[in-house]
Amino acid sequence: MAARRRRGKQAAERETENSQISEISDVPQSKEDPESKQESAPLEAETLPPIPMEEFFSLPVVQYVLPILGEVPPGEPPDPTKCSPREYLEFYIFPVVLPGLAALLQEAEKKKCFERRRTKFIPSDFLTEWLYNNNPKRKDESFTELFSIPFVKDWIKDHPRPPIPLSLLLSEEEASILIQSFWRGYRVRCDSEIQELRQWQRKFREEKNINEVVKKFWAKQEAKVQRKAEELDKLTQNPSTSQF
């Protein structure tokens, strides 16, 4: 009996809750408060209009003026032995070094240093050659190459450089020709008939002992050259016996 009473109470409570929910849903929704509209208005006003991108690209591009060799700041140059470090740089160092750096960047762009990972262009070599030839004390002298400069010659004697790799010396056309020729030769050597011919040639060399034949041939050539050298030495030692 007690269980039935509890079930009846629970069912009655559920019915009352459902009736309250239905009454709330039947009530028409109230209009938005004016305060909420006032709050949303400034947010809409703050949204910026689209930016016309044409204005950015239509502006004239400011060109960078390269420094001129020997151009110094206005005013009389100070005494180099008494001026401050800043004045010394502005009047005596930068007028020569800055144009050299500008020429260095232009030459690096020509050599495609900004496009490739490795190039044969050495910035320090170019700057050394440029500064030496544009020295104000050498105005009337002719152009001197890098390796003809006296102090560069002395340095190279004591510190010889390794040879530059062939990949850096070749131009794009020359490198493409070498790569294409190697690839064509590889494709030809892959042919079955060419492989058979190469195997026959290798076997023929082994049978004829071609290595010994080549050694004998070069030994004869060296002997001939040695005889001619001895004859020339005899003629130089006894010039009176020579025929006129």
Backbone bond lengths (Angstrom), bond angles and torsions (degrees), N, CA, C in turn:
res aa  C-N    CA-C-N  psi(-1)  N-CA   C-N-CA  omega(-1)  CA-C   N-CA-C  phi
1 M - - - 1.460 - - 1.538 110.71 -
2 A 1.316 115.65 -45.40 1.472 119.27 -179.05 1.531 110.77 -61.07
3 A 1.357 115.01 -37.42 1.468 118.64 -179.79 1.519 110.53 -66.07
4 R 1.355 116.43 -38.83 1.468 118.65 179.51 1.522 111.39 -65.41
5 R 1.341 114.84 -39.82 1.469 117.79 179.24 1.542 111.25 -62.49
6 R 1.336 115.35 -41.46 1.476 118.86 179.52 1.538 110.69 -62.32
7 R 1.321 116.32 -43.72 1.459 120.18 179.12 1.531 111.19 -61.36
8 G 1.336 115.43 -39.77 1.467 118.69 179.49 1.521 111.73 -65.28
9 K 1.344 116.50 -40.82 1.465 119.52 178.12 1.531 111.08 -63.06
10 Q 1.347 116.99 -42.72 1.469 120.54 -179.64 1.527 111.35 -63.01
11 A 1.351 116.67 -40.72 1.465 119.96 178.83 1.519 111.01 -64.91
12 A 1.347 116.42 -39.51 1.470 119.34 179.03 1.529 110.86 -65.52
13 E 1.332 116.80 -40.25 1.467 119.49 178.84 1.534 111.32 -63.41
14 R 1.332 117.21 -38.86 1.458 120.56 178.87 1.525 111.37 -63.90
15 E 1.338 116.00 -41.41 1.464 119.35 179.49 1.522 111.63 -62.86
16 T 1.334 116.97 -41.54 1.468 119.28 179.23 1.535 111.46 -64.95
17 E 1.354 117.71 -39.06 1.470 120.77 177.97 1.528 111.24 -63.82
18 N 1.334 116.89 -42.88 1.461 120.24 179.99 1.521 111.54 -63.75
19 S 1.340 115.85 -39.52 1.470 119.20 179.24 1.530 111.14 -65.32
20 Q 1.327 117.43 -39.46 1.467 119.75 177.90 1.531 111.66 -64.50
21 I 1.340 117.29 -40.22 1.469 120.97 179.39 1.519 110.95 -63.80
22 S 1.349 117.20 -42.22 1.464 120.58 179.01 1.520 111.44 -64.27
23 E 1.340 118.50 -38.01 1.458 120.88 177.73 1.529 111.63 -64.16
24 I 1.324 115.41 -39.74 1.475 118.81 179.77 1.520 110.81 -65.95
25 S 1.358 118.42 -40.19 1.459 121.66 -179.27 1.516 112.09 -68.91
26 D 1.338 118.07 -28.66 1.464 120.84 179.69 1.515 112.60 -74.74
27 V 1.334 118.39 -21.06 1.460 120.78 -178.78 1.523 108.83 -70.52
28 P 1.360 119.74 129.37 1.478 120.90 179.90 1.526 110.96 -65.01
29 Q 1.354 114.05 144.49 1.468 119.08 -178.14 1.519 109.80 -69.78
30 S 1.313 115.06 139.20 1.458 120.81 -179.21 1.516 109.84 -76.97
31 K 1.308 115.36 150.92 1.457 119.94 179.14 1.529 109.89 -67.97
32 E 1.346 113.18 159.21 1.463 117.62 -179.32 1.513 110.10 -66.44
33 D 1.317 114.00 146.16 1.460 119.27 179.09 1.520 109.84 -69.45
34 P 1.327 116.29 144.88 1.478 117.85 178.02 1.515 112.55 -63.51
35 E 1.361 115.64 -25.23 1.460 117.49 -179.70 1.521 111.63 -65.22
36 S 1.376 115.22 -38.58 1.460 118.22 179.51 1.517 111.37 -64.71
37 K 1.378 115.36 -35.54 1.460 118.11 177.36 1.518 111.08 -66.01
38 Q 1.330 114.63 -40.57 1.453 117.91 179.81 1.523 111.53 -63.90
39 E 1.362 114.51 -34.26 1.465 117.20 179.39 1.523 111.90 -71.76
40 S 1.344 117.00 -34.99 1.460 119.54 -178.42 1.521 112.66 -78.29
41 A 1.316 117.34 -22.18 1.460 120.13 -177.74 1.519 112.70 -61.20
42 P 1.328 120.09 -49.55 1.466 118.33 -178.84 1.515 113.60 -63.86
43 L 1.354 118.99 -27.67 1.457 120.52 177.36 1.519 110.82 -64.93
44 E 1.365 116.27 -41.54 1.451 119.37 178.53 1.525 111.03 -68.05
45 A 1.354 114.30 -35.54 1.461 117.51 -179.43 1.521 111.96 -69.63
46 E 1.346 116.49 -27.19 1.463 119.54 -177.65 1.518 113.59 -75.81
47 T 1.333 119.06 -17.29 1.461 120.71 179.63 1.519 109.58 -64.83
48 L 1.349 116.94 128.78 1.459 122.13 -175.21 1.518 110.96 -84.25
49 P 1.314 119.09 147.93 1.468 121.41 176.11 1.524 109.93 -70.35
50 P 1.335 118.45 160.22 1.471 120.64 179.17 1.518 111.57 -61.97
51 I 1.323 115.39 140.71 1.464 121.40 -176.78 1.524 108.99 -85.14
52 P 1.313 119.30 125.17 1.478 120.74 176.61 1.525 110.62 -71.07
53 M 1.332 116.71 110.43 1.460 121.08 -177.23 1.520 112.56 -71.04
54 E 1.340 117.92 -18.58 1.458 119.56 -178.40 1.524 111.88 -63.86
55 E 1.356 115.55 -28.70 1.455 118.23 -178.42 1.527 111.42 -64.06
56 F 1.337 115.83 -35.47 1.463 118.71 -178.17 1.528 110.98 -69.24
57 F 1.343 116.66 -39.33 1.455 120.06 -176.04 1.523 112.70 -84.26
58 S 1.328 117.74 -18.34 1.457 120.36 179.76 1.517 112.72 -82.73
59 L 1.334 118.13 -11.16 1.454 120.41 -178.67 1.525 110.31 -69.67
60 P 1.309 119.77 142.22 1.471 121.26 179.35 1.515 111.11 -67.64
61 V 1.324 115.50 140.65 1.461 121.92 -179.53 1.522 108.86 -82.15
62 V 1.308 116.90 129.40 1.460 121.98 179.73 1.525 108.42 -80.59
63 Q 1.312 117.86 120.03 1.460 122.67 -179.22 1.523 109.98 -84.26
64 Y 1.331 114.21 138.58 1.460 119.86 179.76 1.518 109.13 -82.52
65 V 1.306 116.19 126.54 1.462 121.76 -179.48 1.525 108.46 -87.83
66 L 1.329 116.19 123.13 1.457 120.80 -179.50 1.523 109.95 -73.17
67 P 1.326 117.25 144.60 1.468 119.58 178.37 1.519 111.20 -68.52
68 I 1.316 115.54 147.67 1.463 122.60 -179.40 1.527 108.77 -98.00
69 L 1.341 114.51 140.92 1.459 119.76 -178.89 1.526 109.90 -63.75
70 G 1.324 116.66 128.98 1.449 122.22 177.84 1.511 115.19 83.63
71 E 1.335 118.04 0.67 1.466 120.41 -179.84 1.524 109.30 -77.04
72 V 1.325 117.12 123.07 1.466 122.67 -176.90 1.516 109.08 -115.52
73 P 1.322 118.47 160.81 1.463 120.85 177.00 1.525 111.14 -61.92
74 P 1.348 116.57 157.63 1.473 118.77 179.30 1.526 111.06 -64.34
75 G 1.299 114.96 148.82 1.459 119.66 -178.97 1.515 111.50 111.19
76 E 1.296 115.31 167.41 1.452 120.87 179.43 1.528 110.43 -75.62
77 P 1.330 117.77 136.61 1.467 119.68 177.98 1.517 110.73 -67.05
78 P 1.315 117.03 136.45 1.466 119.62 -178.84 1.525 111.57 -76.36
79 D 1.295 114.33 171.43 1.464 120.80 177.06 1.530 108.86 -69.45
80 P 1.342 119.37 120.81 1.471 119.89 -176.24 1.519 113.78 -63.36
81 T 1.321 117.65 -21.67 1.469 120.03 -179.46 1.523 113.16 -86.61
82 K 1.343 117.00 -13.91 1.463 119.60 -175.88 1.527 113.64 -122.57
83 C 1.325 118.92 -10.81 1.467 120.73 -175.42 1.520 110.53 -77.21
84 S 1.326 115.08 168.64 1.465 121.70 179.07 1.531 109.87 -76.38
85 P 1.341 117.53 163.00 1.473 119.10 178.34 1.526 113.18 -58.46
86 R 1.339 117.42 -38.11 1.467 120.01 179.87 1.522 111.05 -63.87
87 E 1.316 117.56 -45.71 1.460 120.48 179.08 1.529 111.14 -63.95
88 Y 1.309 116.87 -37.58 1.465 119.81 179.11 1.535 110.72 -63.55
89 L 1.341 116.24 -41.87 1.463 119.63 178.60 1.523 111.34 -65.71
90 E 1.343 116.71 -44.90 1.458 120.23 -175.44 1.525 112.74 -69.26
91 F 1.321 118.78 -31.99 1.462 121.18 -174.68 1.528 113.48 -99.00
92 Y 1.329 118.74 -26.33 1.462 120.31 -171.34 1.542 114.02 -121.23
93 I 1.314 118.34 -23.89 1.471 120.35 -176.38 1.526 111.45 -104.21
94 F 1.329 117.69 -55.77 1.463 121.25 -175.45 1.527 113.73 -61.71
95 P 1.340 120.99 -37.46 1.472 118.88 178.46 1.522 114.30 -58.58
96 V 1.324 118.26 -20.29 1.461 121.47 179.09 1.526 111.33 -103.56
97 V 1.330 116.95 -39.78 1.462 120.32 -173.47 1.530 111.72 -77.22
98 L 1.325 118.72 -41.00 1.468 120.81 -176.77 1.531 112.69 -62.34
99 P 1.337 120.64 -44.70 1.470 118.38 173.87 1.526 112.96 -61.41
100 G 1.336 116.79 -33.64 1.461 118.97 176.48 1.514 112.38 -65.55
101 L 1.330 117.05 -39.47 1.465 120.05 177.33 1.524 111.20 -67.05
102 A 1.342 116.94 -37.31 1.466 119.81 176.92 1.529 110.87 -64.26
103 A 1.337 117.33 -43.04 1.467 120.58 176.33 1.525 111.40 -64.50
104 L 1.329 116.58 -34.09 1.466 120.92 177.84 1.526 110.96 -63.64
105 L 1.328 117.42 -43.28 1.465 120.61 179.07 1.527 111.33 -65.53
106 Q 1.323 116.96 -39.42 1.462 119.81 178.49 1.528 111.23 -64.92
107 E 1.327 116.67 -41.85 1.466 119.91 178.82 1.525 111.18 -67.64
108 A 1.332 117.17 -37.57 1.471 120.05 177.31 1.519 111.19 -64.05
109 E 1.323 116.61 -35.10 1.469 119.35 176.90 1.524 111.14 -68.46
110 K 1.344 117.31 -37.51 1.465 120.00 177.31 1.527 111.17 -64.79
111 K 1.328 116.46 -38.38 1.467 120.82 -179.23 1.526 112.51 -81.30
112 K 1.338 117.44 4.15 1.474 123.38 177.47 1.529 111.82 61.07
113 C 1.334 115.79 39.12 1.465 119.47 178.73 1.527 111.85 -71.39
114 F 1.331 117.55 -23.76 1.458 120.75 -179.49 1.523 112.18 -87.40
115 E 1.339 117.25 -2.18 1.458 121.49 -179.45 1.523 112.29 -110.60
116 R 1.331 117.23 -26.08 1.462 120.51 -175.73 1.521 110.50 -114.32
117 R 1.319 114.46 156.82 1.460 119.80 179.40 1.523 111.33 -76.88
118 R 1.323 117.94 -37.62 1.465 121.78 -178.93 1.525 109.11 -131.77
119 T 1.323 116.40 139.43 1.460 123.06 175.07 1.530 108.63 -142.77
120 K 1.334 115.55 167.04 1.468 120.16 177.40 1.521 112.01 -83.44
121 F 1.315 117.57 -4.93 1.461 121.82 -178.14 1.524 109.57 -74.31
122 I 1.346 116.17 127.74 1.467 122.56 178.89 1.524 107.49 -114.24
123 P 1.333 118.74 110.30 1.471 120.38 -174.96 1.522 113.65 -59.44
124 S 1.326 117.78 -39.94 1.470 119.61 -177.96 1.526 111.48 -64.53
125 D 1.342 117.21 -35.70 1.466 119.99 177.47 1.525 111.17 -65.56
126 F 1.322 116.07 -45.00 1.468 119.08 -179.88 1.524 111.25 -63.36
127 L 1.336 116.50 -43.48 1.462 119.51 -178.53 1.531 111.04 -66.61
128 T 1.322 117.46 -37.31 1.469 120.30 177.22 1.524 111.14 -62.86
129 E 1.327 115.90 -46.60 1.465 120.11 179.58 1.528 111.21 -64.08
130 W 1.333 117.18 -40.98 1.469 120.99 -178.17 1.525 110.89 -66.79
131 L 1.315 116.91 -46.34 1.465 119.82 -178.86 1.528 111.47 -66.03
132 Y 1.324 116.89 -35.91 1.469 119.39 -179.89 1.530 110.89 -67.31
133 N 1.333 116.94 -42.34 1.463 120.04 -177.45 1.522 112.85 -79.16
134 N 1.333 117.98 -23.02 1.464 121.16 178.72 1.521 112.58 -100.49
135 N 1.297 116.34 16.52 1.460 120.09 176.43 1.534 109.51 -65.37
136 P 1.337 118.84 128.75 1.474 119.51 -179.86 1.522 113.47 -57.11
137 K 1.310 118.52 -24.39 1.463 120.97 179.78 1.529 112.40 -77.78
138 R 1.361 117.42 -9.82 1.467 121.29 -179.00 1.536 110.38 -117.61
139 K 1.313 117.83 43.73 1.464 120.94 -175.88 1.522 111.94 -66.61
140 D 1.303 118.85 -43.11 1.467 122.79 -173.63 1.522 113.08 -92.25
141 E 1.310 118.86 2.86 1.467 121.25 -178.21 1.527 110.12 -91.50
142 S 1.333 115.10 156.76 1.461 120.85 -178.08 1.525 110.91 -77.90
143 F 1.336 114.37 168.08 1.461 120.37 -179.28 1.526 110.26 -68.59
144 T 1.317 116.06 138.12 1.466 122.63 -179.36 1.521 109.09 -120.76
145 E 1.325 116.13 128.57 1.460 120.02 178.11 1.529 110.53 -70.78
146 L 1.319 114.62 163.94 1.468 119.99 -174.49 1.521 111.70 -58.94
147 F 1.335 116.78 -50.11 1.461 120.02 -174.32 1.525 112.80 -79.17
148 S 1.343 117.25 -0.86 1.463 120.93 173.66 1.521 112.45 -98.33
149 I 1.328 117.25 -4.83 1.462 121.02 177.51 1.531 108.26 -70.76
150 P 1.327 119.37 134.27 1.478 120.68 -173.60 1.523 114.00 -56.27
151 F 1.327 118.38 -50.30 1.469 118.16 -176.20 1.525 111.80 -70.81
152 V 1.346 117.10 -24.75 1.469 119.34 175.08 1.526 110.00 -70.86
153 K 1.325 117.10 -39.38 1.470 120.25 176.42 1.525 111.43 -58.21
154 D 1.322 115.96 -46.55 1.466 119.60 -179.57 1.525 111.36 -63.32
155 W 1.313 117.06 -39.10 1.462 120.12 -179.38 1.531 111.34 -68.01
156 I 1.339 116.75 -40.42 1.466 120.05 -179.17 1.525 110.97 -66.92
157 K 1.337 117.31 -32.66 1.469 119.21 177.85 1.524 111.37 -62.38
158 D 1.312 116.49 -42.70 1.466 120.36 -178.82 1.524 112.61 -82.98
159 H 1.328 117.75 -24.78 1.465 121.80 -177.48 1.536 109.18 -131.76
160 P 1.323 117.65 75.09 1.478 119.33 -179.16 1.527 111.23 -65.08
161 R 1.311 114.65 145.35 1.463 120.22 -178.07 1.522 110.73 -93.29
162 P 1.319 117.61 148.73 1.467 119.63 173.45 1.523 110.03 -71.44
163 P 1.324 117.87 154.92 1.471 119.54 179.88 1.530 111.28 -65.38
164 I 1.317 115.16 147.66 1.469 120.61 178.62 1.521 108.86 -73.53
165 P 1.326 119.66 134.99 1.467 121.09 179.50 1.527 111.55 -58.92
166 L 1.324 114.94 148.57 1.466 120.26 -179.10 1.525 111.49 -63.14
167 S 1.319 117.13 -31.03 1.467 120.25 -179.24 1.521 112.29 -63.19
168 L 1.342 117.67 -25.36 1.460 121.03 179.14 1.526 112.21 -90.18
169 L 1.335 116.81 -21.11 1.463 120.06 -179.41 1.519 112.41 -83.95
170 L 1.320 117.25 -29.19 1.463 120.53 -176.67 1.523 110.50 -76.12
171 S 1.320 114.99 146.47 1.459 119.91 172.19 1.530 109.50 -80.51
172 E 1.320 115.84 174.89 1.464 119.40 -179.43 1.528 111.15 -64.47
173 E 1.337 117.39 -39.16 1.461 120.32 180.00 1.528 111.04 -67.07
174 E 1.330 116.91 -45.15 1.467 119.92 179.89 1.528 111.30 -63.81
175 A 1.324 117.04 -41.71 1.466 119.79 178.93 1.524 111.14 -65.33
176 S 1.328 117.22 -40.11 1.471 119.82 179.51 1.524 110.93 -65.53
177 I 1.346 117.65 -36.90 1.469 120.22 178.04 1.526 110.62 -64.82
178 L 1.339 117.61 -43.59 1.466 120.23 178.76 1.523 111.76 -62.96
179 I 1.321 117.04 -44.28 1.467 120.45 -179.08 1.523 110.65 -64.55
180 Q 1.328 116.85 -42.79 1.463 119.94 -178.86 1.523 111.47 -67.14
181 S 1.344 116.96 -39.89 1.469 119.21 178.93 1.528 111.12 -65.70
182 F 1.333 116.99 -40.06 1.465 119.30 177.35 1.524 110.56 -63.48
183 W 1.336 117.15 -40.74 1.465 119.91 -178.50 1.533 110.82 -67.76
184 R 1.333 117.08 -39.02 1.467 119.27 178.16 1.528 110.49 -65.13
185 G 1.355 116.44 -42.30 1.462 118.71 177.33 1.518 112.52 -62.65
186 Y 1.327 116.60 -38.59 1.463 120.07 178.67 1.522 110.79 -63.99
187 R 1.339 116.71 -42.27 1.460 119.55 -179.87 1.527 110.99 -65.70
188 V 1.329 117.01 -35.67 1.465 119.95 178.51 1.523 110.27 -68.97
189 R 1.334 117.56 -42.40 1.469 120.50 -179.47 1.522 112.25 -66.78
190 C 1.318 117.65 -19.84 1.468 119.89 177.50 1.526 112.53 -75.88
191 D 1.316 117.69 -12.24 1.467 120.59 179.78 1.529 109.73 -66.56
192 S 1.312 116.59 142.02 1.476 121.21 -176.50 1.526 111.29 -64.62
193 E 1.330 118.84 -39.17 1.464 121.21 -179.64 1.534 110.84 -67.44
194 I 1.324 116.88 -39.28 1.469 120.06 178.47 1.526 110.42 -66.47
195 Q 1.310 117.78 -39.31 1.463 120.57 177.55 1.525 111.12 -63.69
196 E 1.318 116.20 -40.30 1.466 119.69 177.83 1.526 110.72 -63.39
197 L 1.340 117.45 -40.60 1.461 121.12 178.23 1.529 111.09 -64.80
198 R 1.308 118.31 -41.32 1.466 121.48 -179.54 1.528 110.88 -66.25
199 Q 1.316 116.82 -37.78 1.467 119.89 177.30 1.530 110.86 -65.36
200 W 1.340 116.14 -39.75 1.477 118.77 177.99 1.525 110.44 -64.95
201 Q 1.331 118.07 -41.61 1.461 120.97 179.06 1.524 111.29 -62.73
202 R 1.328 116.78 -41.10 1.464 119.80 178.89 1.534 110.34 -63.26
203 K 1.316 116.95 -42.74 1.465 121.08 179.44 1.531 110.82 -66.24
204 F 1.331 116.90 -37.87 1.465 120.98 179.74 1.531 110.49 -65.49
205 R 1.328 117.33 -40.43 1.469 120.20 178.46 1.527 110.99 -63.63
206 E 1.308 116.50 -41.26 1.457 119.54 179.78 1.528 111.27 -65.28
207 E 1.331 117.50 -38.59 1.464 120.15 -178.86 1.533 111.46 -70.31
208 K 1.308 117.21 -39.85 1.465 121.38 -178.25 1.523 112.28 -84.90
209 N 1.320 117.39 -2.71 1.468 122.20 -179.82 1.531 109.98 54.42
210 I 1.332 113.93 57.84 1.456 120.59 -172.78 1.524 112.28 -63.72
211 N 1.331 117.68 -28.40 1.468 119.59 -179.27 1.528 111.78 -63.28
212 E 1.327 116.39 -41.96 1.465 119.90 178.52 1.525 111.31 -66.90
213 V 1.325 116.68 -37.48 1.471 120.37 179.16 1.521 110.39 -62.89
214 V 1.324 116.74 -42.22 1.469 120.65 -179.79 1.530 110.49 -66.68
215 K 1.327 117.56 -39.88 1.465 120.50 178.70 1.524 111.13 -62.40
216 K 1.342 117.50 -43.00 1.462 120.72 179.30 1.529 110.90 -64.04
217 F 1.331 116.08 -40.28 1.462 119.86 -179.75 1.530 111.00 -61.54
218 W 1.324 117.36 -46.38 1.463 119.75 -179.02 1.525 112.10 -71.11
219 A 1.327 117.03 -28.34 1.469 119.40 175.53 1.527 110.51 -65.64
220 K 1.351 116.83 -40.76 1.460 120.06 177.38 1.529 111.16 -63.70
221 Q 1.342 116.08 -42.05 1.467 119.52 -179.88 1.529 111.31 -63.90
222 E 1.318 117.11 -41.35 1.466 120.29 178.30 1.524 111.29 -64.97
223 A 1.331 116.55 -36.92 1.470 119.49 178.44 1.530 110.68 -65.30
224 K 1.336 117.27 -40.39 1.464 120.32 178.15 1.526 111.18 -62.49
225 V 1.312 116.09 -44.70 1.466 119.99 -179.78 1.523 110.58 -63.53
226 Q 1.327 116.92 -38.65 1.463 120.52 179.97 1.527 110.90 -66.03
227 R 1.338 118.00 -39.41 1.465 120.80 178.17 1.528 111.01 -62.86
228 K 1.342 115.81 -44.73 1.466 118.90 -179.94 1.526 111.04 -63.32
229 A 1.318 116.74 -37.80 1.468 119.70 178.74 1.518 110.94 -65.57
230 E 1.339 117.66 -39.85 1.468 120.68 178.00 1.522 111.22 -65.20
231 E 1.347 116.59 -40.00 1.462 119.53 178.71 1.526 111.19 -63.57
232 L 1.340 116.62 -40.74 1.465 119.70 178.25 1.519 111.47 -64.58
233 D 1.330 116.71 -37.97 1.472 119.74 177.87 1.523 111.15 -63.63
234 K 1.344 117.32 -40.24 1.465 120.48 179.32 1.521 111.09 -64.99
235 L 1.352 116.02 -39.65 1.464 119.17 179.81 1.523 111.69 -66.68
236 T 1.311 116.72 -37.98 1.472 119.54 179.50 1.525 111.63 -70.42
237 Q 1.350 117.14 -32.68 1.467 120.12 178.89 1.525 111.99 -74.42
238 N 1.357 118.25 -34.26 1.464 122.59 -179.78 1.530 109.39 -120.39
239 P 1.322 118.57 74.90 1.474 119.39 -177.83 1.526 113.18 -68.01
240 S 1.349 119.43 -20.72 1.474 121.09 -178.12 1.514 111.92 -69.34
241 T 1.332 118.28 -26.84 1.459 121.80 -178.05 1.512 112.74 -82.09
242 S 1.337 117.01 -8.71 1.464 119.40 -178.09 1.513 109.71 -72.47
243 Q 1.315 118.49 148.16 1.453 124.18 -178.17 1.520 109.19 -89.75
244 F 1.352 114.93 139.39 1.462 120.21 178.38 1.523 108.44 -105.68
